[in-house]
């Protein structure tokens, strides 16, 4: 277990974040395939999320 100075299990949290990111990615792909969202919609979502976390957005 990798615990930080605050006693948080950072390895577990990191694994959970990666799982949630993969889940969201799969949901977005399914919504585009089903015609619920367009590629432009997904790019907007990606850009908004990237701005919130301070990273570069990916293109759909």
KEDREN-342264 format. One record per atom (N, C-alpha, C): residue number from 1; chain; x, z negated, y. Coordinates in nm, 3 decimals. Atoms other than C-alpha are relative to their C-alpha. Last residue first. Layout:
<pts>
<pt n="NUM" chain="A" xx="X" zz="Z" yy="Y"/>
...
</pts>
This chain:
<pts>
<pt n="60" chain="A" xx="0.081" zz="-0.029" yy="0.119"/>
<pt n="60" chain="A" xx="-1.235" zz="3.070" yy="1.244"/>
<pt n="60" chain="A" xx="-0.003" zz="0.148" yy="-0.012"/>
<pt n="59" chain="A" xx="0.096" zz="-0.109" yy="-0.014"/>
<pt n="59" chain="A" xx="-0.950" zz="3.000" yy="1.483"/>
<pt n="59" chain="A" xx="-0.075" zz="0.018" yy="-0.131"/>
<pt n="58" chain="A" xx="-0.022" zz="-0.109" yy="0.094"/>
<pt n="58" chain="A" xx="-0.780" zz="2.662" yy="1.473"/>
<pt n="58" chain="A" xx="-0.106" zz="0.107" yy="0.026"/>
<pt n="57" chain="A" xx="0.111" zz="-0.038" yy="0.087"/>
<pt n="57" chain="A" xx="-0.774" zz="2.435" yy="1.775"/>
<pt n="57" chain="A" xx="0.040" zz="0.113" yy="-0.094"/>
<pt n="56" chain="A" xx="0.038" zz="-0.141" yy="-0.014"/>
<pt n="56" chain="A" xx="-0.456" zz="2.285" yy="1.916"/>
<pt n="56" chain="A" xx="-0.112" zz="0.032" yy="-0.099"/>
<pt n="55" chain="A" xx="-0.080" zz="-0.093" yy="0.079"/>
<pt n="55" chain="A" xx="-0.441" zz="1.907" yy="1.936"/>
<pt n="55" chain="A" xx="-0.047" zz="0.142" yy="0.024"/>
<pt n="54" chain="A" xx="-0.122" zz="-0.043" yy="-0.067"/>
<pt n="54" chain="A" xx="-0.548" zz="1.636" yy="2.175"/>
<pt n="54" chain="A" xx="0.089" zz="0.089" yy="-0.083"/>
<pt n="53" chain="A" xx="-0.114" zz="0.065" yy="0.064"/>
<pt n="53" chain="A" xx="-0.803" zz="1.457" yy="1.957"/>
<pt n="53" chain="A" xx="0.135" zz="0.044" yy="0.058"/>
<pt n="52" chain="A" xx="0.022" zz="0.145" yy="0.013"/>
<pt n="52" chain="A" xx="-1.105" zz="1.528" yy="2.175"/>
<pt n="52" chain="A" xx="0.119" zz="-0.071" yy="-0.060"/>
<pt n="51" chain="A" xx="-0.017" zz="0.060" yy="-0.132"/>
<pt n="51" chain="A" xx="-0.975" zz="1.872" yy="2.279"/>
<pt n="51" chain="A" xx="-0.016" zz="-0.152" yy="-0.009"/>
<pt n="50" chain="A" xx="-0.143" zz="-0.001" yy="-0.032"/>
<pt n="50" chain="A" xx="-0.931" zz="1.972" yy="1.916"/>
<pt n="50" chain="A" xx="0.027" zz="-0.064" yy="0.135"/>
<pt n="49" chain="A" xx="-0.064" zz="0.105" yy="0.081"/>
<pt n="49" chain="A" xx="-1.288" zz="1.868" yy="1.834"/>
<pt n="49" chain="A" xx="0.149" zz="-0.009" yy="0.034"/>
<pt n="48" chain="A" xx="0.044" zz="0.130" yy="-0.051"/>
<pt n="48" chain="A" xx="-1.428" zz="2.076" yy="2.121"/>
<pt n="48" chain="A" xx="0.067" zz="-0.115" yy="-0.075"/>
<pt n="47" chain="A" xx="-0.065" zz="0.021" yy="-0.128"/>
<pt n="47" chain="A" xx="-1.219" zz="2.378" yy="2.019"/>
<pt n="47" chain="A" xx="-0.038" zz="-0.136" yy="0.060"/>
<pt n="46" chain="A" xx="-0.142" zz="0.025" yy="0.024"/>
<pt n="46" chain="A" xx="-1.326" zz="2.355" yy="1.656"/>
<pt n="46" chain="A" xx="0.072" zz="-0.031" yy="0.130"/>
<pt n="45" chain="A" xx="-0.009" zz="0.132" yy="0.060"/>
<pt n="45" chain="A" xx="-1.692" zz="2.327" yy="1.750"/>
<pt n="45" chain="A" xx="0.146" zz="-0.039" yy="-0.019"/>
<pt n="44" chain="A" xx="0.036" zz="0.096" yy="-0.104"/>
<pt n="44" chain="A" xx="-1.663" zz="2.626" yy="1.982"/>
<pt n="44" chain="A" xx="0.011" zz="-0.143" yy="-0.051"/>
<pt n="43" chain="A" xx="-0.115" zz="0.007" yy="-0.090"/>
<pt n="43" chain="A" xx="-1.478" zz="2.828" yy="1.715"/>
<pt n="43" chain="A" xx="-0.026" zz="-0.100" yy="0.113"/>
<pt n="42" chain="A" xx="-0.101" zz="0.080" yy="0.067"/>
<pt n="42" chain="A" xx="-1.754" zz="2.741" yy="1.468"/>
<pt n="42" chain="A" xx="0.125" zz="-0.013" yy="0.086"/>
<pt n="41" chain="A" xx="0.045" zz="0.140" yy="0.001"/>
<pt n="41" chain="A" xx="-2.020" zz="2.870" yy="1.707"/>
<pt n="41" chain="A" xx="0.107" zz="-0.091" yy="-0.060"/>
<pt n="40" chain="A" xx="-0.017" zz="0.049" yy="-0.138"/>
<pt n="40" chain="A" xx="-1.821" zz="3.192" yy="1.763"/>
<pt n="40" chain="A" xx="-0.043" zz="-0.146" yy="0.012"/>
<pt n="39" chain="A" xx="-0.142" zz="0.027" yy="-0.016"/>
<pt n="39" chain="A" xx="-1.796" zz="3.243" yy="1.386"/>
<pt n="39" chain="A" xx="0.028" zz="-0.054" yy="0.140"/>
<pt n="38" chain="A" xx="-0.084" zz="-0.119" yy="-0.010"/>
<pt n="38" chain="A" xx="-2.171" zz="3.214" yy="1.371"/>
<pt n="38" chain="A" xx="0.147" zz="-0.042" yy="0.010"/>
<pt n="37" chain="A" xx="-0.087" zz="-0.003" yy="-0.117"/>
<pt n="37" chain="A" xx="-2.368" zz="2.916" yy="1.245"/>
<pt n="37" chain="A" xx="0.082" zz="0.129" yy="-0.003"/>
<pt n="36" chain="A" xx="0.050" zz="0.107" yy="-0.086"/>
<pt n="36" chain="A" xx="-2.664" zz="2.893" yy="1.008"/>
<pt n="36" chain="A" xx="0.079" zz="-0.004" yy="0.130"/>
<pt n="35" chain="A" xx="0.053" zz="-0.057" yy="-0.122"/>
<pt n="35" chain="A" xx="-2.581" zz="3.231" yy="0.853"/>
<pt n="35" chain="A" xx="-0.058" zz="-0.103" yy="0.095"/>
<pt n="34" chain="A" xx="0.146" zz="0.000" yy="0.007"/>
<pt n="34" chain="A" xx="-2.543" zz="3.084" yy="0.505"/>
<pt n="34" chain="A" xx="-0.065" zz="0.059" yy="0.125"/>
<pt n="33" chain="A" xx="0.040" zz="-0.089" yy="0.109"/>
<pt n="33" chain="A" xx="-2.175" zz="3.183" yy="0.490"/>
<pt n="33" chain="A" xx="-0.152" zz="0.010" yy="-0.010"/>
<pt n="32" chain="A" xx="-0.026" zz="-0.137" yy="-0.044"/>
<pt n="32" chain="A" xx="-2.116" zz="3.025" yy="0.834"/>
<pt n="32" chain="A" xx="-0.046" zz="0.099" yy="-0.108"/>
<pt n="31" chain="A" xx="0.097" zz="-0.033" yy="-0.105"/>
<pt n="31" chain="A" xx="-2.291" zz="2.704" yy="0.729"/>
<pt n="31" chain="A" xx="0.022" zz="0.142" yy="0.051"/>
<pt n="30" chain="A" xx="0.130" zz="-0.024" yy="0.063"/>
<pt n="30" chain="A" xx="-2.094" zz="2.697" yy="0.402"/>
<pt n="30" chain="A" xx="-0.104" zz="0.038" yy="0.105"/>
<pt n="29" chain="A" xx="-0.007" zz="-0.127" yy="0.072"/>
<pt n="29" chain="A" xx="-1.762" zz="2.736" yy="0.586"/>
<pt n="29" chain="A" xx="-0.135" zz="0.035" yy="-0.063"/>
<pt n="28" chain="A" xx="0.001" zz="-0.106" yy="-0.101"/>
<pt n="28" chain="A" xx="-1.857" zz="2.458" yy="0.829"/>
<pt n="28" chain="A" xx="0.006" zz="0.138" yy="-0.066"/>
<pt n="27" chain="A" xx="0.135" zz="-0.012" yy="-0.055"/>
<pt n="27" chain="A" xx="-1.948" zz="2.229" yy="0.541"/>
<pt n="27" chain="A" xx="-0.009" zz="0.112" yy="0.103"/>
<pt n="26" chain="A" xx="0.084" zz="-0.064" yy="0.102"/>
<pt n="26" chain="A" xx="-1.616" zz="2.300" yy="0.367"/>
<pt n="26" chain="A" xx="-0.144" zz="0.018" yy="0.050"/>
<pt n="25" chain="A" xx="-0.043" zz="-0.139" yy="0.012"/>
<pt n="25" chain="A" xx="-1.417" zz="2.222" yy="0.683"/>
<pt n="25" chain="A" xx="-0.089" zz="0.075" yy="-0.099"/>
<pt n="24" chain="A" xx="0.053" zz="-0.070" yy="-0.117"/>
<pt n="24" chain="A" xx="-1.618" zz="1.904" yy="0.739"/>
<pt n="24" chain="A" xx="0.035" zz="0.148" yy="-0.006"/>
<pt n="23" chain="A" xx="0.145" zz="-0.005" yy="0.015"/>
<pt n="23" chain="A" xx="-1.542" zz="1.788" yy="0.385"/>
<pt n="23" chain="A" xx="-0.065" zz="0.077" yy="0.115"/>
<pt n="22" chain="A" xx="0.028" zz="-0.103" yy="0.101"/>
<pt n="22" chain="A" xx="-1.174" zz="1.875" yy="0.415"/>
<pt n="22" chain="A" xx="-0.150" zz="0.018" yy="-0.019"/>
<pt n="21" chain="A" xx="-0.033" zz="-0.129" yy="-0.060"/>
<pt n="21" chain="A" xx="-1.151" zz="1.677" yy="0.740"/>
<pt n="21" chain="A" xx="-0.030" zz="0.114" yy="-0.097"/>
<pt n="20" chain="A" xx="0.107" zz="-0.035" yy="-0.094"/>
<pt n="20" chain="A" xx="-1.334" zz="1.384" yy="0.580"/>
<pt n="20" chain="A" xx="0.025" zz="0.134" yy="0.067"/>
<pt n="19" chain="A" xx="0.121" zz="-0.031" yy="0.076"/>
<pt n="19" chain="A" xx="-1.094" zz="1.380" yy="0.285"/>
<pt n="19" chain="A" xx="-0.112" zz="0.043" yy="0.093"/>
<pt n="18" chain="A" xx="-0.022" zz="-0.131" yy="0.062"/>
<pt n="18" chain="A" xx="-0.790" zz="1.401" yy="0.513"/>
<pt n="18" chain="A" xx="-0.122" zz="0.042" yy="-0.081"/>
<pt n="17" chain="A" xx="0.008" zz="-0.101" yy="-0.107"/>
<pt n="17" chain="A" xx="-0.924" zz="1.114" yy="0.725"/>
<pt n="17" chain="A" xx="0.018" zz="0.139" yy="-0.058"/>
<pt n="16" chain="A" xx="0.142" zz="-0.014" yy="-0.036"/>
<pt n="16" chain="A" xx="-0.987" zz="0.904" yy="0.412"/>
<pt n="16" chain="A" xx="-0.019" zz="0.106" yy="0.109"/>
<pt n="15" chain="A" xx="0.065" zz="-0.073" yy="0.109"/>
<pt n="15" chain="A" xx="-0.634" zz="0.968" yy="0.283"/>
<pt n="15" chain="A" xx="-0.147" zz="0.023" yy="0.033"/>
<pt n="14" chain="A" xx="-0.046" zz="-0.139" yy="-0.009"/>
<pt n="14" chain="A" xx="-0.490" zz="0.863" yy="0.620"/>
<pt n="14" chain="A" xx="-0.068" zz="0.085" yy="-0.107"/>
<pt n="13" chain="A" xx="0.070" zz="-0.061" yy="-0.113"/>
<pt n="13" chain="A" xx="-0.699" zz="0.547" yy="0.617"/>
<pt n="13" chain="A" xx="0.037" zz="0.146" yy="0.015"/>
<pt n="12" chain="A" xx="0.140" zz="-0.016" yy="0.039"/>
<pt n="12" chain="A" xx="-0.576" zz="0.459" yy="0.269"/>
<pt n="12" chain="A" xx="-0.079" zz="0.068" yy="0.112"/>
<pt n="11" chain="A" xx="0.004" zz="-0.105" yy="0.102"/>
<pt n="11" chain="A" xx="-0.216" zz="0.516" yy="0.370"/>
<pt n="11" chain="A" xx="-0.141" zz="0.030" yy="-0.043"/>
<pt n="10" chain="A" xx="-0.011" zz="-0.132" yy="-0.064"/>
<pt n="10" chain="A" xx="-0.265" zz="0.318" yy="0.691"/>
<pt n="10" chain="A" xx="-0.003" zz="0.113" yy="-0.102"/>
<pt n="9" chain="A" xx="-0.052" zz="-0.084" yy="0.109"/>
<pt n="9" chain="A" xx="-0.393" zz="0.004" yy="0.518"/>
<pt n="9" chain="A" xx="0.006" zz="0.144" yy="0.050"/>
<pt n="8" chain="A" xx="0.087" zz="-0.110" yy="0.042"/>
<pt n="8" chain="A" xx="-0.438" zz="-0.204" yy="0.833"/>
<pt n="8" chain="A" xx="0.069" zz="0.083" yy="-0.108"/>
<pt n="7" chain="A" xx="0.056" zz="0.029" yy="0.131"/>
<pt n="7" chain="A" xx="-0.264" zz="-0.541" yy="0.869"/>
<pt n="7" chain="A" xx="-0.093" zz="0.107" yy="-0.053"/>
<pt n="6" chain="A" xx="0.132" zz="0.060" yy="-0.016"/>
<pt n="6" chain="A" xx="-0.215" zz="-0.498" yy="1.243"/>
<pt n="6" chain="A" xx="-0.065" zz="-0.033" yy="-0.133"/>
<pt n="5" chain="A" xx="-0.015" zz="0.132" yy="-0.063"/>
<pt n="5" chain="A" xx="0.160" zz="-0.442" yy="1.204"/>
<pt n="5" chain="A" xx="-0.134" zz="-0.071" yy="0.019"/>
<pt n="4" chain="A" xx="-0.068" zz="0.001" yy="-0.130"/>
<pt n="4" chain="A" xx="0.094" zz="-0.153" yy="0.961"/>
<pt n="4" chain="A" xx="0.002" zz="-0.143" yy="0.057"/>
<pt n="3" chain="A" xx="0.075" zz="0.079" yy="-0.098"/>
<pt n="3" chain="A" xx="0.019" zz="-0.176" yy="0.590"/>
<pt n="3" chain="A" xx="0.078" zz="-0.001" yy="0.131"/>
<pt n="2" chain="A" xx="-0.075" zz="-0.009" yy="-0.125"/>
<pt n="2" chain="A" xx="0.134" zz="0.092" yy="0.345"/>
<pt n="2" chain="A" xx="-0.081" zz="-0.070" yy="0.108"/>
<pt n="1" chain="A" xx="0.085" zz="0.000" yy="-0.118"/>
<pt n="1" chain="A" xx="0.000" zz="0.000" yy="0.000"/>
<pt n="1" chain="A" xx="0.089" zz="0.000" yy="0.123"/>
</pts>
